[in-house]
Amino acid sequence: MAVNINFAAINVNALNRDSSISIGENNQPGWSAHSKNNLGAGLLQGFNVVNQVSNILDNDVVDSPINDQDGIPGNQNQTL
């Protein structure tokens, strides 16, 4: 038996890696999230950041070698 749900609004403040906003029946196989961050000078926060210069020496030949072979099949059937 299908159930109807009505949303007036969906408020999202922030999304991170490997995240989703999904409504209804969902099938989302095979999610992967890969990243690299360089925080050599830390994080800059505030309202009055003036004349900021950051210099990062990153001597990697390949920053983030990823061999992601996780092809996961998925089936989805939706009925109302």
Biopython code that builds the backbone (N, CA, C, O; Angstrom):
import numpy as np
from Bio.PDB.StructureBuilder import StructureBuilder

atoms = [
    (1, "MET", "N", (0.836, -1.171, 0.000)),
    (1, "MET", "CA", (0.000, 0.000, 0.000)),
    (1, "MET", "C", (0.885, 1.240, 0.000)),
    (1, "MET", "O", (1.750, 1.381, 0.864)),
    (2, "ALA", "N", (0.683, 2.126, -0.943)),
    (2, "ALA", "CA", (1.470, 3.353, -1.042)),
    (2, "ALA", "C", (0.969, 4.385, -0.045)),
    (2, "ALA", "O", (-0.234, 4.511, 0.182)),
    (3, "VAL", "N", (1.891, 5.114, 0.541)),
    (3, "VAL", "CA", (1.575, 6.168, 1.493)),
    (3, "VAL", "C", (2.074, 7.480, 0.905)),
    (3, "VAL", "O", (3.240, 7.586, 0.525)),
    (4, "ASN", "N", (1.213, 8.467, 0.829)),
    (4, "ASN", "CA", (1.600, 9.778, 0.319)),
    (4, "ASN", "C", (2.036, 10.672, 1.470)),
    (4, "ASN", "O", (1.322, 10.818, 2.462)),
    (5, "ILE", "N", (3.217, 11.268, 1.326)),
    (5, "ILE", "CA", (3.752, 12.203, 2.315)),
    (5, "ILE", "C", (4.062, 13.496, 1.589)),
    (5, "ILE", "O", (4.766, 13.485, 0.579)),
    (6, "ASN", "N", (3.547, 14.609, 2.085)),
    (6, "ASN", "CA", (3.777, 15.914, 1.469)),
    (6, "ASN", "C", (4.716, 16.734, 2.337)),
    (6, "ASN", "O", (4.485, 16.898, 3.535)),
    (7, "PHE", "N", (5.782, 17.250, 1.721)),
    (7, "PHE", "CA", (6.721, 18.131, 2.406)),
    (7, "PHE", "C", (6.445, 19.555, 1.970)),
    (7, "PHE", "O", (6.270, 19.825, 0.782)),
    (8, "ALA", "N", (6.406, 20.462, 2.924)),
    (8, "ALA", "CA", (6.293, 21.877, 2.580)),
    (8, "ALA", "C", (7.631, 22.390, 2.075)),
    (8, "ALA", "O", (7.680, 23.182, 1.133)),
    (9, "ALA", "N", (8.716, 21.943, 2.698)),
    (9, "ALA", "CA", (10.055, 22.362, 2.278)),
    (9, "ALA", "C", (11.074, 21.409, 2.877)),
    (9, "ALA", "O", (10.854, 20.826, 3.939)),
    (10, "ILE", "N", (12.177, 21.262, 2.186)),
    (10, "ILE", "CA", (13.327, 20.535, 2.707)),
    (10, "ILE", "C", (14.476, 21.530, 2.746)),
    (10, "ILE", "O", (14.915, 22.018, 1.704)),
    (11, "ASN", "N", (14.954, 21.825, 3.920)),
    (11, "ASN", "CA", (16.037, 22.792, 4.087)),
    (11, "ASN", "C", (17.351, 22.051, 4.309)),
    (11, "ASN", "O", (17.452, 21.198, 5.190)),
    (12, "VAL", "N", (18.348, 22.384, 3.505)),
    (12, "VAL", "CA", (19.664, 21.755, 3.601)),
    (12, "VAL", "C", (20.680, 22.847, 3.906)),
    (12, "VAL", "O", (20.802, 23.818, 3.159)),
    (13, "ASN", "N", (21.401, 22.683, 4.998)),
    (13, "ASN", "CA", (22.428, 23.659, 5.353)),
    (13, "ASN", "C", (23.751, 23.361, 4.674)),
    (13, "ASN", "O", (24.431, 24.281, 4.220)),
    (14, "ALA", "N", (24.132, 22.088, 4.597)),
    (14, "ALA", "CA", (25.411, 21.733, 3.986)),
    (14, "ALA", "C", (25.369, 20.277, 3.543)),
    (14, "ALA", "O", (24.735, 19.437, 4.181)),
    (15, "LEU", "N", (26.053, 19.995, 2.445)),
    (15, "LEU", "CA", (26.220, 18.624, 1.970)),
    (15, "LEU", "C", (27.694, 18.268, 2.019)),
    (15, "LEU", "O", (28.546, 19.082, 1.662)),
    (16, "ASN", "N", (27.993, 17.079, 2.451)),
    (16, "ASN", "CA", (29.360, 16.592, 2.470)),
    (16, "ASN", "C", (29.544, 15.570, 1.365)),
    (16, "ASN", "O", (28.600, 15.208, 0.664)),
    (17, "ARG", "N", (30.783, 15.112, 1.223)),
    (17, "ARG", "CA", (31.048, 14.072, 0.239)),
    (17, "ARG", "C", (30.217, 12.842, 0.555)),
    (17, "ARG", "O", (29.944, 12.542, 1.717)),
    (18, "ASP", "N", (29.827, 12.149, -0.471)),
    (18, "ASP", "CA", (29.100, 10.893, -0.331)),
    (18, "ASP", "C", (27.775, 11.103, 0.401)),
    (18, "ASP", "O", (27.425, 10.330, 1.293)),
    (19, "SER", "N", (27.042, 12.147, 0.023)),
    (19, "SER", "CA", (25.759, 12.431, 0.654)),
    (19, "SER", "C", (24.683, 12.579, -0.409)),
    (19, "SER", "O", (24.979, 12.740, -1.593)),
    (20, "SER", "N", (23.444, 12.524, 0.025)),
    (20, "SER", "CA", (22.333, 12.572, -0.917)),
    (20, "SER", "C", (21.107, 13.153, -0.231)),
    (20, "SER", "O", (20.936, 13.039, 0.982)),
    (21, "ILE", "N", (20.264, 13.776, -1.034)),
    (21, "ILE", "CA", (18.929, 14.159, -0.594)),
    (21, "ILE", "C", (17.982, 13.363, -1.473)),
    (21, "ILE", "O", (17.853, 13.641, -2.665)),
    (22, "SER", "N", (17.332, 12.392, -0.900)),
    (22, "SER", "CA", (16.507, 11.468, -1.673)),
    (22, "SER", "C", (15.103, 11.447, -1.110)),
    (22, "SER", "O", (14.906, 11.411, 0.105)),
    (23, "ILE", "N", (14.139, 11.469, -1.997)),
    (23, "ILE", "CA", (12.740, 11.431, -1.598)),
    (23, "ILE", "C", (12.085, 10.269, -2.329)),
    (23, "ILE", "O", (12.246, 10.126, -3.541)),
    (24, "GLY", "N", (11.365, 9.458, -1.613)),
    (24, "GLY", "CA", (10.678, 8.334, -2.232)),
    (24, "GLY", "C", (11.510, 7.068, -2.163)),
    (24, "GLY", "O", (12.488, 6.995, -1.419)),
    (25, "GLU", "N", (11.116, 6.071, -2.946)),
    (25, "GLU", "CA", (11.879, 4.830, -3.010)),
    (25, "GLU", "C", (13.149, 5.072, -3.792)),
    (25, "GLU", "O", (13.105, 5.573, -4.916)),
    (26, "ASN", "N", (14.273, 4.723, -3.212)),
    (26, "ASN", "CA", (15.561, 4.969, -3.844)),
    (26, "ASN", "C", (16.433, 3.737, -3.750)),
    (26, "ASN", "O", (16.408, 3.008, -2.759)),
    (27, "ASN", "N", (17.197, 3.521, -4.793)),
    (27, "ASN", "CA", (18.211, 2.483, -4.821)),
    (27, "ASN", "C", (19.459, 3.128, -5.395)),
    (27, "ASN", "O", (19.493, 3.466, -6.578)),
    (28, "GLN", "N", (20.472, 3.300, -4.581)),
    (28, "GLN", "CA", (21.669, 4.016, -5.004)),
    (28, "GLN", "C", (22.906, 3.184, -4.689)),
    (28, "GLN", "O", (23.618, 3.477, -3.729)),
    (29, "PRO", "N", (23.167, 2.161, -5.476)),
    (29, "PRO", "CA", (24.323, 1.305, -5.193)),
    (29, "PRO", "C", (25.622, 1.905, -5.710)),
    (29, "PRO", "O", (25.618, 2.745, -6.610)),
    (30, "GLY", "N", (26.715, 1.471, -5.139)),
    (30, "GLY", "CA", (28.037, 1.784, -5.652)),
    (30, "GLY", "C", (28.528, 3.191, -5.416)),
    (30, "GLY", "O", (29.205, 3.746, -6.281)),
    (31, "TRP", "N", (28.219, 3.791, -4.290)),
    (31, "TRP", "CA", (28.702, 5.143, -4.013)),
    (31, "TRP", "C", (30.156, 5.080, -3.573)),
    (31, "TRP", "O", (30.543, 4.188, -2.817)),
    (32, "SER", "N", (30.955, 6.019, -4.041)),
    (32, "SER", "CA", (32.345, 6.160, -3.612)),
    (32, "SER", "C", (32.677, 7.644, -3.533)),
    (32, "SER", "O", (32.186, 8.439, -4.334)),
    (33, "ALA", "N", (33.495, 8.006, -2.586)),
    (33, "ALA", "CA", (33.934, 9.393, -2.468)),
    (33, "ALA", "C", (35.430, 9.402, -2.194)),
    (33, "ALA", "O", (35.898, 8.776, -1.243)),
    (34, "HIS", "N", (36.174, 10.111, -3.025)),
    (34, "HIS", "CA", (37.623, 10.183, -2.893)),
    (34, "HIS", "C", (38.036, 11.644, -2.969)),
    (34, "HIS", "O", (37.490, 12.407, -3.765)),
    (35, "SER", "N", (38.980, 12.026, -2.157)),
    (35, "SER", "CA", (39.432, 13.412, -2.205)),
    (35, "SER", "C", (40.800, 13.535, -1.557)),
    (35, "SER", "O", (41.283, 12.612, -0.902)),
    (36, "LYS", "N", (41.410, 14.691, -1.755)),
    (36, "LYS", "CA", (42.674, 15.028, -1.108)),
    (36, "LYS", "C", (42.629, 16.503, -0.741)),
    (36, "LYS", "O", (42.205, 17.334, -1.544)),
    (37, "ASN", "N", (43.060, 16.826, 0.458)),
    (37, "ASN", "CA", (43.086, 18.213, 0.924)),
    (37, "ASN", "C", (44.499, 18.584, 1.342)),
    (37, "ASN", "O", (45.198, 17.787, 1.968)),
    (38, "ASN", "N", (44.913, 19.778, 1.001)),
    (38, "ASN", "CA", (46.183, 20.329, 1.470)),
    (38, "ASN", "C", (45.874, 21.478, 2.418)),
    (38, "ASN", "O", (45.378, 22.524, 1.999)),
    (39, "LEU", "N", (46.169, 21.276, 3.693)),
    (39, "LEU", "CA", (45.926, 22.318, 4.686)),
    (39, "LEU", "C", (47.248, 22.700, 5.347)),
    (39, "LEU", "O", (47.381, 22.639, 6.569)),
    (40, "GLY", "N", (48.215, 23.091, 4.535)),
    (40, "GLY", "CA", (49.527, 23.440, 5.060)),
    (40, "GLY", "C", (49.507, 24.690, 5.912)),
    (40, "GLY", "O", (50.303, 24.815, 6.842)),
    (41, "ALA", "N", (48.618, 25.615, 5.616)),
    (41, "ALA", "CA", (48.540, 26.866, 6.369)),
    (41, "ALA", "C", (47.351, 26.879, 7.307)),
    (41, "ALA", "O", (47.061, 27.915, 7.905)),
    (42, "GLY", "N", (46.657, 25.773, 7.455)),
    (42, "GLY", "CA", (45.473, 25.737, 8.291)),
    (42, "GLY", "C", (44.266, 26.270, 7.540)),
    (42, "GLY", "O", (44.320, 26.451, 6.324)),
    (43, "LEU", "N", (43.208, 26.515, 8.235)),
    (43, "LEU", "CA", (41.985, 27.044, 7.645)),
    (43, "LEU", "C", (41.884, 28.540, 7.920)),
    (43, "LEU", "O", (42.212, 29.005, 9.012)),
    (44, "LEU", "N", (41.428, 29.287, 6.921)),
    (44, "LEU", "CA", (41.229, 30.726, 7.093)),
    (44, "LEU", "C", (39.751, 30.986, 7.331)),
    (44, "LEU", "O", (38.905, 30.599, 6.524)),
    (45, "GLN", "N", (39.447, 31.636, 8.431)),
    (45, "GLN", "CA", (38.064, 31.940, 8.754)),
    (45, "GLN", "C", (37.972, 33.366, 9.259)),
    (45, "GLN", "O", (38.901, 33.884, 9.877)),
    (46, "GLY", "N", (36.861, 33.981, 8.992)),
    (46, "GLY", "CA", (36.649, 35.326, 9.494)),
    (46, "GLY", "C", (36.115, 36.241, 8.412)),
    (46, "GLY", "O", (35.900, 35.822, 7.275)),
    (47, "PHE", "N", (35.902, 37.494, 8.778)),
    (47, "PHE", "CA", (35.325, 38.470, 7.863)),
    (47, "PHE", "C", (36.379, 39.379, 7.235)),
    (47, "PHE", "O", (36.157, 39.905, 6.145)),
    (48, "ASN", "N", (37.507, 39.574, 7.891)),
    (48, "ASN", "CA", (38.508, 40.531, 7.415)),
    (48, "ASN", "C", (39.848, 39.840, 7.183)),
    (48, "ASN", "O", (40.820, 40.118, 7.886)),
    (49, "VAL", "N", (39.904, 38.946, 6.205)),
    (49, "VAL", "CA", (41.160, 38.302, 5.832)),
    (49, "VAL", "C", (41.758, 39.140, 4.711)),
    (49, "VAL", "O", (41.235, 39.153, 3.597)),
    (50, "VAL", "N", (42.852, 39.840, 5.001)),
    (50, "VAL", "CA", (43.431, 40.798, 4.059)),
    (50, "VAL", "C", (44.823, 40.324, 3.652)),
    (50, "VAL", "O", (45.622, 39.920, 4.496)),
    (51, "ASN", "N", (45.105, 40.377, 2.346)),
    (51, "ASN", "CA", (46.430, 40.077, 1.789)),
    (51, "ASN", "C", (46.949, 38.709, 2.203)),
    (51, "ASN", "O", (48.110, 38.574, 2.589)),
    (52, "GLN", "N", (46.107, 37.708, 2.127)),
    (52, "GLN", "CA", (46.515, 36.355, 2.488)),
    (52, "GLN", "C", (47.245, 35.718, 1.316)),
    (52, "GLN", "O", (46.753, 35.736, 0.188)),
    (53, "VAL", "N", (48.424, 35.152, 1.584)),
    (53, "VAL", "CA", (49.204, 34.428, 0.581)),
    (53, "VAL", "C", (49.517, 33.061, 1.155)),
    (53, "VAL", "O", (50.078, 32.957, 2.246)),
    (54, "SER", "N", (49.159, 32.012, 0.430)),
    (54, "SER", "CA", (49.463, 30.648, 0.841)),
    (54, "SER", "C", (50.314, 30.003, -0.236)),
    (54, "SER", "O", (50.027, 30.140, -1.425)),
    (55, "ASN", "N", (51.353, 29.307, 0.172)),
    (55, "ASN", "CA", (52.249, 28.646, -0.756)),
    (55, "ASN", "C", (52.407, 27.209, -0.291)),
    (55, "ASN", "O", (52.964, 26.970, 0.781)),
    (56, "ILE", "N", (51.932, 26.252, -1.065)),
    (56, "ILE", "CA", (51.993, 24.844, -0.707)),
    (56, "ILE", "C", (52.860, 24.139, -1.733)),
    (56, "ILE", "O", (52.565, 24.173, -2.928)),
    (57, "LEU", "N", (53.930, 23.498, -1.275)),
    (57, "LEU", "CA", (54.783, 22.700, -2.146)),
    (57, "LEU", "C", (54.356, 21.245, -2.006)),
    (57, "LEU", "O", (54.553, 20.629, -0.958)),
    (58, "ASP", "N", (53.776, 20.707, -3.056)),
    (58, "ASP", "CA", (53.263, 19.342, -3.051)),
    (58, "ASP", "C", (54.022, 18.569, -4.118)),
    (58, "ASP", "O", (53.742, 18.715, -5.308)),
    (59, "ASN", "N", (54.977, 17.752, -3.703)),
    (59, "ASN", "CA", (55.872, 17.083, -4.639)),
    (59, "ASN", "C", (55.384, 15.706, -5.073)),
    (59, "ASN", "O", (56.182, 14.915, -5.576)),
    (60, "ASP", "N", (54.124, 15.397, -4.900)),
    (60, "ASP", "CA", (53.605, 14.112, -5.368)),
    (60, "ASP", "C", (53.566, 14.100, -6.885)),
    (60, "ASP", "O", (53.201, 15.095, -7.512)),
    (61, "VAL", "N", (53.943, 12.965, -7.479)),
    (61, "VAL", "CA", (53.828, 12.829, -8.931)),
    (61, "VAL", "C", (52.356, 12.682, -9.297)),
    (61, "VAL", "O", (51.859, 13.358, -10.197)),
    (62, "VAL", "N", (51.668, 11.797, -8.595)),
    (62, "VAL", "CA", (50.223, 11.626, -8.754)),
    (62, "VAL", "C", (49.614, 11.866, -7.381)),
    (62, "VAL", "O", (49.939, 11.164, -6.423)),
    (63, "ASP", "N", (48.734, 12.852, -7.282)),
    (63, "ASP", "CA", (48.198, 13.218, -5.977)),
    (63, "ASP", "C", (47.394, 12.107, -5.325)),
    (63, "ASP", "O", (47.608, 11.781, -4.157)),
    (64, "SER", "N", (46.489, 11.538, -6.061)),
    (64, "SER", "CA", (45.574, 10.590, -5.445)),
    (64, "SER", "C", (45.277, 9.458, -6.421)),
    (64, "SER", "O", (44.242, 9.476, -7.088)),
    (65, "PRO", "N", (46.170, 8.473, -6.515)),
    (65, "PRO", "CA", (45.897, 7.372, -7.451)),
    (65, "PRO", "C", (44.738, 6.512, -6.941)),
    (65, "PRO", "O", (44.810, 5.925, -5.862)),
    (66, "ILE", "N", (43.685, 6.452, -7.730)),
    (66, "ILE", "CA", (42.483, 5.722, -7.329)),
    (66, "ILE", "C", (42.162, 4.699, -8.405)),
    (66, "ILE", "O", (42.002, 5.049, -9.574)),
    (67, "ASN", "N", (42.069, 3.451, -8.016)),
    (67, "ASN", "CA", (41.645, 2.376, -8.904)),
    (67, "ASN", "C", (40.363, 1.814, -8.309)),
    (67, "ASN", "O", (40.394, 0.846, -7.550)),
    (68, "ASP", "N", (39.254, 2.417, -8.652)),
    (68, "ASP", "CA", (37.966, 2.112, -8.030)),
    (68, "ASP", "C", (37.149, 1.235, -8.968)),
    (68, "ASP", "O", (36.468, 1.736, -9.863)),
    (69, "GLN", "N", (37.220, -0.067, -8.761)),
    (69, "GLN", "CA", (36.526, -1.008, -9.638)),
    (69, "GLN", "C", (35.417, -1.724, -8.879)),
    (69, "GLN", "O", (35.367, -2.954, -8.853)),
    (70, "ASP", "N", (34.548, -0.969, -8.274)),
    (70, "ASP", "CA", (33.455, -1.586, -7.525)),
    (70, "ASP", "C", (32.124, -1.357, -8.225)),
    (70, "ASP", "O", (31.192, -0.810, -7.636)),
    (71, "GLY", "N", (32.037, -1.773, -9.478)),
    (71, "GLY", "CA", (30.786, -1.636, -10.216)),
    (71, "GLY", "C", (29.713, -2.519, -9.609)),
    (71, "GLY", "O", (29.670, -3.721, -9.871)),
    (72, "ILE", "N", (28.865, -1.939, -8.814)),
    (72, "ILE", "CA", (27.831, -2.693, -8.107)),
    (72, "ILE", "C", (26.510, -2.480, -8.833)),
    (72, "ILE", "O", (25.989, -1.365, -8.826)),
    (73, "PRO", "N", (25.954, -3.510, -9.459)),
    (73, "PRO", "CA", (24.669, -3.338, -10.149)),
    (73, "PRO", "C", (23.527, -3.219, -9.146)),
    (73, "PRO", "O", (23.611, -3.715, -8.022)),
    (74, "GLY", "N", (22.481, -2.565, -9.567)),
    (74, "GLY", "CA", (21.321, -2.420, -8.705)),
    (74, "GLY", "C", (20.043, -2.345, -9.513)),
    (74, "GLY", "O", (20.030, -1.791, -10.612)),
    (75, "ASN", "N", (18.983, -2.892, -8.984)),
    (75, "ASN", "CA", (17.670, -2.848, -9.622)),
    (75, "ASN", "C", (16.742, -2.008, -8.767)),
    (75, "ASN", "O", (16.816, -2.026, -7.539)),
    (76, "GLN", "N", (15.873, -1.280, -9.431)),
    (76, "GLN", "CA", (14.937, -0.429, -8.706)),
    (76, "GLN", "C", (13.569, -0.553, -9.353)),
    (76, "GLN", "O", (13.427, -0.366, -10.561)),
    (77, "ASN", "N", (12.580, -0.864, -8.560)),
    (77, "ASN", "CA", (11.199, -0.933, -9.019)),
    (77, "ASN", "C", (10.381, 0.040, -8.193)),
    (77, "ASN", "O", (10.365, -0.041, -6.965)),
    (78, "GLN", "N", (9.699, 0.965, -8.865)),
    (78, "GLN", "CA", (8.878, 1.934, -8.152)),
    (78, "GLN", "C", (7.417, 1.711, -8.506)),
    (78, "GLN", "O", (7.056, 1.555, -9.673)),
    (79, "THR", "N", (6.602, 1.700, -7.491)),
    (79, "THR", "CA", (5.161, 1.578, -7.691)),
    (79, "THR", "C", (4.478, 2.628, -6.837)),
    (79, "THR", "O", (5.006, 3.064, -5.814)),
    (80, "LEU", "N", (3.317, 3.018, -7.270)),
    (80, "LEU", "CA", (2.551, 3.992, -6.500)),
    (80, "LEU", "C", (1.182, 3.440, -6.213)),
    (80, "LEU", "O", (0.369, 4.106, -5.571)),
]
sb = StructureBuilder()
sb.init_structure("model")
sb.init_model(0)
sb.init_chain("A")
sb.init_seg("    ")
for serial, (resi, resn, name, xyz) in enumerate(atoms, 1):
    if name == "N":
        sb.init_residue(resn, " ", resi, " ")
    sb.init_atom(name, np.array(xyz, "f"), 0.0, 1.0, " ", f" {name:<3s}", serial, name[0])
structure = sb.get_structure()
